[in-house]
């Protein structure tokens, strides 16, 4: 039987979100109904609300979630009723050209639920990143569920579903930060601070945090930064070079995603250093630079999609590290709120007052 639940939707671009009744259908053969326990408020949800992803309104927002499998489709083998899972938006297909080459983290045909969730009047909803977890329950493909230790706080576990995994993976997977490396991170919101935590976990010797907000620089130091640079009153590139013997950092991570910060990251690298772009630019942004600079600096210029993660590999490992006290995921949870406070959380996030607001159900 279809179920009526509460859900937060964006009905049109820029309008305040609404808490409405959402109809969750019975699962298809490979679908799963998950009872949501917690869901982080990610900047991507705000981008959906403001029409920055596409115009397929109305959106069912929320995607950074953890919960318990409640119902499974007839052909589901990946999870069972009662499993505690983190939801992910990279349910790899195993058949596309990336998967067949062994590059599953680039899967070009990830799975989503086979049936739409709707409003009470039958209007189909577009779930954010194929998940839609600002709701009591949601419908996803079984491959979007990753089992983790059920004793983990759902508000902490769910963060791996997007932003924190993106930052951790930018350092550990894409940037391949190694023991003794010097690392600079530009932009110290949730993703940037996760990159700092990832660099620390990987054994970086020097971790330089760059931001214009003193509060964010405090958070960065708490999560592992050894040095901080206030870019509002200093030349970030010159400061990074000075802190690295005049050479530049081995790995520089741009967690902002603007032409200005990308250029800073490019020139703040050591020769043959690595630049990782994990902040998401908008479609209108362009970049103009002398081509000779690309040639003369060498190294690697990379984009990091979802931290180049494999949920089945990375989520359980990171939860284990958290439970061992080696990865302070709980420090990312700034506040816990209800479903009716998502719009307020967007405003708080926009003002830079939180690392993560987490909806707890």
Secondary structure, DSSP 8 states (H G I E B T S, - for coil): --EEEEEEEE-STTS--EEEEEEE----TTEEEEEEEEEE--HHHHHHHTTSS----SEE---EEEEEEEEE-TT--S--TT-EEEE-S----S-SHHHHTT-GGG-SS----SS--EETTS-B-EEGGGT--SBSEEEEEGGGEEE--TTS-HHHHGGGGTHHHHHHHIIIIIS---TT-EEEEE--SHHHHHHHHHHHHHT-SEEEEEES-HHHHHHHHHTT-SEEEETTSS-HHHHHHHHTTTS-EEEEEESS--HHHHHHHHHTEEEEEEEEE-S---TT------HHHHHHH-SEEEE-SGGG--HHHHHHHHHHHHHTTSS-GGGG--EEE-GGGHHHHHHHHHTT--S-EEEE-
